[in-house]
């Protein structure tokens, strides 16, 4: 997976969580069928747990429920600006 694919996947995940308190299954359900061939269940899980949660961009509210942190909101804004025009 290259950097651009990672950014697209991270933006997709953060966009789902931006709506409020979200469960893991909802994140997986909305992020996997994005029509990108690299967005498999395993890659979504890895990017979510090993990067977004580990780096503090997503906070665990309770078991299986997550929300964006302030850093996560800033990362989403950065990724949105960087990938502007990438989706057609």
Biopython code that builds the backbone (N, CA, C, O; Angstrom):
import numpy as np
from Bio.PDB.StructureBuilder import StructureBuilder

atoms = [
    (1, "UNK", "N", (0.847, -1.169, 0.000)),
    (1, "UNK", "CA", (0.000, 0.000, 0.000)),
    (1, "UNK", "C", (0.896, 1.237, 0.000)),
    (1, "UNK", "O", (1.786, 1.363, 0.841)),
    (2, "UNK", "N", (0.665, 2.132, -0.928)),
    (2, "UNK", "CA", (1.492, 3.341, -0.985)),
    (2, "UNK", "C", (0.882, 4.460, -0.130)),
    (2, "UNK", "O", (-0.198, 4.294, 0.436)),
    (3, "UNK", "N", (1.573, 5.584, -0.043)),
    (3, "UNK", "CA", (1.147, 6.681, 0.832)),
    (3, "UNK", "C", (-0.206, 7.251, 0.434)),
    (3, "UNK", "O", (-1.026, 7.573, 1.293)),
    (4, "UNK", "N", (-0.434, 7.373, -0.846)),
    (4, "UNK", "CA", (-1.716, 7.922, -1.324)),
    (4, "UNK", "C", (-2.877, 7.021, -0.922)),
    (4, "UNK", "O", (-3.917, 7.509, -0.480)),
    (5, "UNK", "N", (-2.710, 5.723, -1.071)),
    (5, "UNK", "CA", (-3.757, 4.777, -0.684)),
    (5, "UNK", "C", (-4.005, 4.843, 0.820)),
    (5, "UNK", "O", (-5.153, 4.797, 1.262)),
    (6, "UNK", "N", (-2.947, 4.949, 1.601)),
    (6, "UNK", "CA", (-3.091, 5.077, 3.045)),
    (6, "UNK", "C", (-3.866, 6.340, 3.414)),
    (6, "UNK", "O", (-4.745, 6.312, 4.275)),
    (7, "UNK", "N", (-3.532, 7.438, 2.756)),
    (7, "UNK", "CA", (-4.225, 8.695, 3.029)),
    (7, "UNK", "C", (-5.712, 8.596, 2.684)),
    (7, "UNK", "O", (-6.559, 9.081, 3.435)),
    (8, "UNK", "N", (-6.025, 7.975, 1.562)),
    (8, "UNK", "CA", (-7.423, 7.813, 1.165)),
    (8, "UNK", "C", (-8.174, 6.973, 2.188)),
    (8, "UNK", "O", (-9.293, 7.310, 2.573)),
    (9, "UNK", "N", (-7.561, 5.884, 2.625)),
    (9, "UNK", "CA", (-8.209, 5.006, 3.595)),
    (9, "UNK", "C", (-8.387, 5.703, 4.942)),
    (9, "UNK", "O", (-9.441, 5.588, 5.568)),
    (10, "UNK", "N", (-7.373, 6.415, 5.381)),
    (10, "UNK", "CA", (-7.472, 7.137, 6.653)),
    (10, "UNK", "C", (-8.543, 8.222, 6.590)),
    (10, "UNK", "O", (-9.291, 8.413, 7.549)),
    (11, "UNK", "N", (-8.619, 8.932, 5.464)),
    (11, "UNK", "CA", (-9.646, 9.963, 5.306)),
    (11, "UNK", "C", (-11.037, 9.348, 5.332)),
    (11, "UNK", "O", (-11.951, 9.909, 5.936)),
    (12, "UNK", "N", (-11.204, 8.206, 4.687)),
    (12, "UNK", "CA", (-12.491, 7.522, 4.678)),
    (12, "UNK", "C", (-12.905, 7.119, 6.088)),
    (12, "UNK", "O", (-14.051, 7.327, 6.487)),
    (13, "UNK", "N", (-11.978, 6.546, 6.836)),
    (13, "UNK", "CA", (-12.268, 6.120, 8.210)),
    (13, "UNK", "C", (-12.611, 7.325, 9.080)),
    (13, "UNK", "O", (-13.596, 7.298, 9.817)),
    (14, "UNK", "N", (-11.804, 8.381, 8.998)),
    (14, "UNK", "CA", (-12.051, 9.568, 9.820)),
    (14, "UNK", "C", (-13.361, 10.250, 9.448)),
    (14, "UNK", "O", (-14.026, 10.817, 10.315)),
    (15, "UNK", "N", (-13.743, 10.206, 8.174)),
    (15, "UNK", "CA", (-15.008, 10.798, 7.741)),
    (15, "UNK", "C", (-16.201, 10.083, 8.359)),
    (15, "UNK", "O", (-17.203, 10.712, 8.697)),
    (16, "UNK", "N", (-16.092, 8.781, 8.505)),
    (16, "UNK", "CA", (-17.169, 8.013, 9.138)),
    (16, "UNK", "C", (-17.268, 8.378, 10.620)),
    (16, "UNK", "O", (-18.369, 8.550, 11.143)),
    (17, "UNK", "N", (-16.136, 8.495, 11.289)),
    (17, "UNK", "CA", (-16.117, 8.771, 12.722)),
    (17, "UNK", "C", (-16.513, 10.220, 13.018)),
    (17, "UNK", "O", (-16.976, 10.522, 14.118)),
    (18, "UNK", "N", (-16.335, 11.105, 12.057)),
    (18, "UNK", "CA", (-16.627, 12.528, 12.245)),
    (18, "UNK", "C", (-18.087, 12.766, 12.632)),
    (18, "UNK", "O", (-18.399, 13.775, 13.265)),
    (19, "UNK", "N", (-18.967, 11.866, 12.267)),
    (19, "UNK", "CA", (-20.401, 12.046, 12.510)),
    (19, "UNK", "C", (-20.778, 11.921, 13.981)),
    (19, "UNK", "O", (-21.903, 12.261, 14.349)),
    (20, "UNK", "N", (-19.885, 11.450, 14.823)),
    (20, "UNK", "CA", (-20.178, 11.328, 16.249)),
    (20, "UNK", "C", (-19.594, 10.053, 16.817)),
    (20, "UNK", "O", (-18.582, 9.549, 16.330)),
    (21, "UNK", "N", (-20.233, 9.539, 17.844)),
    (21, "UNK", "CA", (-19.789, 8.300, 18.470)),
    (21, "UNK", "C", (-20.152, 7.137, 17.560)),
    (21, "UNK", "O", (-21.326, 6.927, 17.257)),
    (22, "UNK", "N", (-19.152, 6.382, 17.124)),
    (22, "UNK", "CA", (-19.358, 5.341, 16.126)),
    (22, "UNK", "C", (-18.788, 4.024, 16.622)),
    (22, "UNK", "O", (-17.738, 3.996, 17.264)),
    (23, "UNK", "N", (-19.474, 2.946, 16.326)),
    (23, "UNK", "CA", (-19.007, 1.603, 16.677)),
    (23, "UNK", "C", (-18.047, 1.092, 15.597)),
    (23, "UNK", "O", (-18.096, 1.535, 14.450)),
    (24, "UNK", "N", (-17.174, 0.152, 15.981)),
    (24, "UNK", "CA", (-16.192, -0.415, 15.064)),
    (24, "UNK", "C", (-16.860, -1.033, 13.841)),
    (24, "UNK", "O", (-16.381, -0.850, 12.721)),
    (25, "UNK", "N", (-17.949, -1.753, 14.034)),
    (25, "UNK", "CA", (-18.623, -2.417, 12.909)),
    (25, "UNK", "C", (-19.131, -1.404, 11.891)),
    (25, "UNK", "O", (-19.099, -1.667, 10.689)),
    (26, "UNK", "N", (-19.597, -0.255, 12.355)),
    (26, "UNK", "CA", (-20.042, 0.791, 11.430)),
    (26, "UNK", "C", (-18.870, 1.344, 10.627)),
    (26, "UNK", "O", (-18.997, 1.622, 9.434)),
    (27, "UNK", "N", (-17.738, 1.497, 11.288)),
    (27, "UNK", "CA", (-16.531, 1.984, 10.602)),
    (27, "UNK", "C", (-16.134, 0.984, 9.517)),
    (27, "UNK", "O", (-15.884, 1.356, 8.370)),
    (28, "UNK", "N", (-16.082, -0.281, 9.898)),
    (28, "UNK", "CA", (-15.706, -1.328, 8.953)),
    (28, "UNK", "C", (-16.703, -1.426, 7.803)),
    (28, "UNK", "O", (-16.310, -1.572, 6.645)),
    (29, "UNK", "N", (-17.985, -1.347, 8.124)),
    (29, "UNK", "CA", (-19.040, -1.492, 7.128)),
    (29, "UNK", "C", (-19.018, -0.366, 6.089)),
    (29, "UNK", "O", (-19.301, -0.601, 4.914)),
    (30, "UNK", "N", (-18.686, 0.846, 6.516)),
    (30, "UNK", "CA", (-18.672, 1.978, 5.596)),
    (30, "UNK", "C", (-17.330, 2.182, 4.900)),
    (30, "UNK", "O", (-17.280, 2.783, 3.826)),
    (31, "UNK", "N", (-16.251, 1.695, 5.488)),
    (31, "UNK", "CA", (-14.923, 1.926, 4.918)),
    (31, "UNK", "C", (-14.507, 0.849, 3.916)),
    (31, "UNK", "O", (-13.788, 1.141, 2.960)),
    (32, "UNK", "N", (-14.944, -0.367, 4.120)),
    (32, "UNK", "CA", (-14.506, -1.466, 3.254)),
    (32, "UNK", "C", (-15.083, -1.382, 1.842)),
    (32, "UNK", "O", (-14.321, -1.539, 0.888)),
    (33, "UNK", "N", (-16.378, -1.145, 1.650)),
    (33, "UNK", "CA", (-16.910, -1.146, 0.274)),
    (33, "UNK", "C", (-16.813, 0.208, -0.425)),
    (33, "UNK", "O", (-17.777, 0.654, -1.047)),
    (34, "UNK", "N", (-15.663, 0.861, -0.329)),
    (34, "UNK", "CA", (-15.501, 2.181, -0.939)),
    (34, "UNK", "C", (-15.110, 2.122, -2.408)),
    (34, "UNK", "O", (-14.787, 3.149, -3.007)),
    (35, "UNK", "N", (-15.136, 0.944, -2.986)),
    (35, "UNK", "CA", (-14.769, 0.730, -4.397)),
    (35, "UNK", "C", (-13.268, 0.816, -4.630)),
    (35, "UNK", "O", (-12.831, 0.801, -5.781)),
    (36, "UNK", "N", (-12.483, 0.903, -3.598)),
    (36, "UNK", "CA", (-11.037, 0.873, -3.731)),
    (36, "UNK", "C", (-10.585, -0.552, -3.464)),
    (36, "UNK", "O", (-10.956, -1.134, -2.445)),
    (37, "UNK", "N", (-9.799, -1.119, -4.350)),
    (37, "UNK", "CA", (-9.393, -2.518, -4.209)),
    (37, "UNK", "C", (-8.472, -2.761, -3.017)),
    (37, "UNK", "O", (-8.355, -3.899, -2.562)),
    (38, "UNK", "N", (-7.820, -1.729, -2.503)),
    (38, "UNK", "CA", (-6.920, -1.897, -1.367)),
    (38, "UNK", "C", (-7.657, -1.794, -0.032)),
    (38, "UNK", "O", (-7.051, -2.048, 1.009)),
    (39, "UNK", "N", (-8.927, -1.436, -0.024)),
    (39, "UNK", "CA", (-9.683, -1.249, 1.219)),
    (39, "UNK", "C", (-10.326, -2.564, 1.661)),
    (39, "UNK", "O", (-11.547, -2.711, 1.625)),
    (40, "UNK", "N", (-9.497, -3.507, 2.073)),
    (40, "UNK", "CA", (-10.009, -4.774, 2.579)),
    (40, "UNK", "C", (-10.272, -4.644, 4.076)),
    (40, "UNK", "O", (-9.857, -3.670, 4.704)),
    (41, "UNK", "N", (-10.950, -5.611, 4.630)),
    (41, "UNK", "CA", (-11.248, -5.595, 6.060)),
    (41, "UNK", "C", (-9.969, -5.517, 6.890)),
    (41, "UNK", "O", (-9.905, -4.788, 7.879)),
    (42, "UNK", "N", (-8.958, -6.272, 6.480)),
    (42, "UNK", "CA", (-7.713, -6.301, 7.230)),
    (42, "UNK", "C", (-6.962, -4.966, 7.153)),
    (42, "UNK", "O", (-6.412, -4.517, 8.159)),
    (43, "UNK", "N", (-6.930, -4.333, 5.997)),
    (43, "UNK", "CA", (-6.222, -3.053, 5.887)),
    (43, "UNK", "C", (-6.950, -1.959, 6.662)),
    (43, "UNK", "O", (-6.310, -1.098, 7.267)),
    (44, "UNK", "N", (-8.279, -1.987, 6.649)),
    (44, "UNK", "CA", (-9.038, -1.009, 7.430)),
    (44, "UNK", "C", (-8.733, -1.196, 8.914)),
    (44, "UNK", "O", (-8.507, -0.222, 9.633)),
    (45, "UNK", "N", (-8.726, -2.436, 9.366)),
    (45, "UNK", "CA", (-8.451, -2.738, 10.773)),
    (45, "UNK", "C", (-7.047, -2.289, 11.170)),
    (45, "UNK", "O", (-6.856, -1.699, 12.233)),
    (46, "UNK", "N", (-6.070, -2.569, 10.315)),
    (46, "UNK", "CA", (-4.690, -2.163, 10.613)),
    (46, "UNK", "C", (-4.536, -0.658, 10.678)),
    (46, "UNK", "O", (-3.930, -0.138, 11.615)),
    (47, "UNK", "N", (-5.076, 0.051, 9.697)),
    (47, "UNK", "CA", (-4.962, 1.505, 9.709)),
    (47, "UNK", "C", (-5.690, 2.103, 10.907)),
    (47, "UNK", "O", (-5.237, 3.090, 11.487)),
    (48, "UNK", "N", (-6.817, 1.503, 11.276)),
    (48, "UNK", "CA", (-7.588, 2.016, 12.394)),
    (48, "UNK", "C", (-6.865, 1.802, 13.720)),
    (48, "UNK", "O", (-6.600, 2.760, 14.446)),
    (49, "UNK", "N", (-6.548, 0.558, 14.034)),
    (49, "UNK", "CA", (-5.959, 0.255, 15.342)),
    (49, "UNK", "C", (-4.477, 0.591, 15.438)),
    (49, "UNK", "O", (-4.035, 1.141, 16.447)),
    (50, "UNK", "N", (-3.705, 0.271, 14.409)),
    (50, "UNK", "CA", (-2.254, 0.460, 14.491)),
    (50, "UNK", "C", (-1.798, 1.879, 14.197)),
    (50, "UNK", "O", (-0.674, 2.251, 14.534)),
    (51, "UNK", "N", (-2.651, 2.669, 13.577)),
    (51, "UNK", "CA", (-2.232, 4.038, 13.309)),
    (51, "UNK", "C", (-3.153, 5.062, 13.982)),
    (51, "UNK", "O", (-2.704, 5.830, 14.833)),
    (52, "UNK", "N", (-4.433, 5.076, 13.607)),
    (52, "UNK", "CA", (-5.315, 6.136, 14.079)),
    (52, "UNK", "C", (-5.541, 6.089, 15.590)),
    (52, "UNK", "O", (-5.493, 7.130, 16.245)),
    (53, "UNK", "N", (-5.782, 4.928, 16.149)),
    (53, "UNK", "CA", (-5.979, 4.811, 17.601)),
    (53, "UNK", "C", (-4.639, 4.943, 18.325)),
    (53, "UNK", "O", (-4.541, 5.646, 19.330)),
    (54, "UNK", "N", (-3.620, 4.273, 17.819)),
    (54, "UNK", "CA", (-2.307, 4.291, 18.474)),
    (54, "UNK", "C", (-1.700, 5.687, 18.525)),
    (54, "UNK", "O", (-1.035, 6.031, 19.502)),
    (55, "UNK", "N", (-1.914, 6.493, 17.496)),
    (55, "UNK", "CA", (-1.351, 7.841, 17.452)),
    (55, "UNK", "C", (-2.240, 8.879, 18.136)),
    (55, "UNK", "O", (-1.852, 10.042, 18.249)),
    (56, "UNK", "N", (-3.418, 8.476, 18.592)),
    (56, "UNK", "CA", (-4.297, 9.388, 19.316)),
    (56, "UNK", "C", (-5.234, 10.200, 18.453)),
    (56, "UNK", "O", (-5.826, 11.164, 18.938)),
    (57, "UNK", "N", (-5.390, 9.848, 17.197)),
    (57, "UNK", "CA", (-6.323, 10.565, 16.318)),
    (57, "UNK", "C", (-7.770, 10.145, 16.576)),
    (57, "UNK", "O", (-8.699, 10.913, 16.325)),
    (58, "UNK", "N", (-7.954, 8.938, 17.071)),
    (58, "UNK", "CA", (-9.272, 8.415, 17.410)),
    (58, "UNK", "C", (-9.227, 7.969, 18.865)),
    (58, "UNK", "O", (-8.274, 7.317, 19.294)),
    (59, "UNK", "N", (-10.257, 8.322, 19.615)),
    (59, "UNK", "CA", (-10.311, 7.965, 21.030)),
    (59, "UNK", "C", (-11.388, 6.914, 21.266)),
    (59, "UNK", "O", (-12.459, 6.949, 20.660)),
    (60, "UNK", "N", (-11.084, 5.991, 22.149)),
    (60, "UNK", "CA", (-12.049, 4.971, 22.531)),
    (60, "UNK", "C", (-12.896, 5.522, 23.674)),
    (60, "UNK", "O", (-12.377, 5.837, 24.745)),
    (61, "UNK", "N", (-14.196, 5.634, 23.440)),
    (61, "UNK", "CA", (-15.108, 6.176, 24.443)),
    (61, "UNK", "C", (-15.526, 5.074, 25.403)),
    (61, "UNK", "O", (-15.486, 5.252, 26.621)),
    (62, "UNK", "N", (-15.925, 3.947, 24.855)),
    (62, "UNK", "CA", (-16.259, 2.760, 25.634)),
    (62, "UNK", "C", (-15.988, 1.556, 24.741)),
    (62, "UNK", "O", (-15.474, 1.708, 23.632)),
    (63, "UNK", "N", (-16.322, 0.390, 25.204)),
    (63, "UNK", "CA", (-16.000, -0.814, 24.441)),
    (63, "UNK", "C", (-16.667, -0.789, 23.071)),
    (63, "UNK", "O", (-17.892, -0.829, 22.957)),
    (64, "UNK", "N", (-15.840, -0.724, 22.040)),
    (64, "UNK", "CA", (-16.331, -0.745, 20.668)),
    (64, "UNK", "C", (-16.888, 0.568, 20.160)),
    (64, "UNK", "O", (-17.402, 0.615, 19.043)),
    (65, "UNK", "N", (-16.805, 1.636, 20.938)),
    (65, "UNK", "CA", (-17.333, 2.943, 20.521)),
    (65, "UNK", "C", (-16.171, 3.929, 20.465)),
    (65, "UNK", "O", (-15.377, 4.028, 21.401)),
    (66, "UNK", "N", (-16.084, 4.658, 19.348)),
    (66, "UNK", "CA", (-14.953, 5.556, 19.112)),
    (66, "UNK", "C", (-15.437, 6.930, 18.679)),
    (66, "UNK", "O", (-16.554, 7.091, 18.187)),
    (67, "UNK", "N", (-14.566, 7.923, 18.874)),
    (67, "UNK", "CA", (-14.833, 9.281, 18.400)),
    (67, "UNK", "C", (-13.511, 9.939, 18.021)),
    (67, "UNK", "O", (-12.439, 9.472, 18.405)),
    (68, "UNK", "N", (-13.602, 11.026, 17.264)),
    (68, "UNK", "CA", (-12.405, 11.758, 16.851)),
    (68, "UNK", "C", (-11.861, 12.593, 17.996)),
    (68, "UNK", "O", (-12.625, 13.151, 18.784)),
    (69, "UNK", "N", (-10.554, 12.678, 18.087)),
    (69, "UNK", "CA", (-9.929, 13.615, 19.017)),
    (69, "UNK", "C", (-9.698, 14.927, 18.258)),
    (69, "UNK", "O", (-9.991, 15.012, 17.065)),
    (70, "UNK", "N", (-9.186, 15.925, 18.931)),
    (70, "UNK", "CA", (-8.893, 17.193, 18.263)),
    (70, "UNK", "C", (-7.825, 16.987, 17.184)),
    (70, "UNK", "O", (-7.904, 17.570, 16.103)),
    (71, "UNK", "N", (-6.840, 16.162, 17.487)),
    (71, "UNK", "CA", (-5.800, 15.857, 16.501)),
    (71, "UNK", "C", (-6.396, 15.146, 15.293)),
    (71, "UNK", "O", (-5.966, 15.371, 14.162)),
    (72, "UNK", "N", (-7.382, 14.289, 15.529)),
    (72, "UNK", "CA", (-8.048, 13.582, 14.441)),
    (72, "UNK", "C", (-8.815, 14.524, 13.535)),
    (72, "UNK", "O", (-8.836, 14.338, 12.318)),
    (73, "UNK", "N", (-9.447, 15.536, 14.119)),
    (73, "UNK", "CA", (-10.156, 16.536, 13.316)),
    (73, "UNK", "C", (-9.177, 17.312, 12.443)),
    (73, "UNK", "O", (-9.471, 17.611, 11.286)),
    (74, "UNK", "N", (-8.004, 17.639, 13.005)),
    (74, "UNK", "CA", (-6.987, 18.350, 12.233)),
    (74, "UNK", "C", (-6.437, 17.476, 11.109)),
    (74, "UNK", "O", (-6.220, 17.956, 9.996)),
    (75, "UNK", "N", (-6.211, 16.184, 11.400)),
    (75, "UNK", "CA", (-5.723, 15.264, 10.374)),
    (75, "UNK", "C", (-6.742, 15.119, 9.253)),
    (75, "UNK", "O", (-6.366, 15.080, 8.081)),
    (76, "UNK", "N", (-8.021, 15.038, 9.591)),
    (76, "UNK", "CA", (-9.063, 14.939, 8.569)),
    (76, "UNK", "C", (-9.063, 16.176, 7.680)),
    (76, "UNK", "O", (-9.215, 16.062, 6.464)),
    (77, "UNK", "N", (-8.898, 17.347, 8.266)),
    (77, "UNK", "CA", (-8.836, 18.579, 7.485)),
    (77, "UNK", "C", (-7.624, 18.579, 6.551)),
    (77, "UNK", "O", (-7.735, 18.974, 5.390)),
    (78, "UNK", "N", (-6.474, 18.139, 7.053)),
    (78, "UNK", "CA", (-5.261, 18.068, 6.236)),
    (78, "UNK", "C", (-5.442, 17.083, 5.082)),
    (78, "UNK", "O", (-5.104, 17.389, 3.939)),
    (79, "UNK", "N", (-5.978, 15.898, 5.386)),
    (79, "UNK", "CA", (-6.174, 14.886, 4.347)),
    (79, "UNK", "C", (-7.202, 15.329, 3.319)),
    (79, "UNK", "O", (-7.053, 15.036, 2.133)),
    (80, "UNK", "N", (-8.239, 16.030, 3.752)),
    (80, "UNK", "CA", (-9.256, 16.532, 2.830)),
    (80, "UNK", "C", (-8.642, 17.527, 1.857)),
    (80, "UNK", "O", (-8.913, 17.478, 0.657)),
    (81, "UNK", "N", (-7.817, 18.430, 2.375)),
    (81, "UNK", "CA", (-7.168, 19.416, 1.499)),
    (81, "UNK", "C", (-6.148, 18.778, 0.576)),
    (81, "UNK", "O", (-6.018, 19.189, -0.577)),
    (82, "UNK", "N", (-5.415, 17.768, 1.067)),
    (82, "UNK", "CA", (-4.381, 17.119, 0.266)),
    (82, "UNK", "C", (-5.002, 16.295, -0.862)),
    (82, "UNK", "O", (-4.464, 16.244, -1.968)),
    (83, "UNK", "N", (-6.132, 15.653, -0.580)),
    (83, "UNK", "CA", (-6.735, 14.746, -1.555)),
    (83, "UNK", "C", (-7.845, 15.405, -2.367)),
    (83, "UNK", "O", (-8.565, 14.727, -3.100)),
    (84, "UNK", "N", (-7.983, 16.707, -2.242)),
    (84, "UNK", "CA", (-9.036, 17.417, -2.971)),
    (84, "UNK", "C", (-8.883, 17.161, -4.477)),
    (84, "UNK", "O", (-7.810, 17.352, -5.050)),
    (85, "UNK", "N", (-9.946, 16.741, -5.079)),
    (85, "UNK", "CA", (-9.921, 16.435, -6.502)),
    (85, "UNK", "C", (-9.500, 15.015, -6.835)),
    (85, "UNK", "O", (-9.443, 14.650, -8.009)),
    (86, "UNK", "N", (-9.201, 14.202, -5.819)),
    (86, "UNK", "CA", (-8.756, 12.836, -6.073)),
    (86, "UNK", "C", (-9.913, 11.876, -6.326)),
    (86, "UNK", "O", (-9.728, 10.811, -6.914)),
    (87, "UNK", "N", (-11.113, 12.262, -5.875)),
    (87, "UNK", "CA", (-12.263, 11.370, -6.020)),
    (87, "UNK", "C", (-13.135, 11.822, -7.170)),
    (87, "UNK", "O", (-13.582, 12.967, -7.220)),
    (88, "UNK", "N", (-13.367, 10.924, -8.072)),
    (88, "UNK", "CA", (-14.227, 11.255, -9.233)),
    (88, "UNK", "C", (-15.288, 10.188, -9.335)),
    (88, "UNK", "O", (-16.132, 10.240, -10.229)),
]
sb = StructureBuilder()
sb.init_structure("model")
sb.init_model(0)
sb.init_chain("A")
sb.init_seg("    ")
for serial, (resi, resn, name, xyz) in enumerate(atoms, 1):
    if name == "N":
        sb.init_residue(resn, " ", resi, " ")
    sb.init_atom(name, np.array(xyz, "f"), 0.0, 1.0, " ", f" {name:<3s}", serial, name[0])
structure = sb.get_structure()
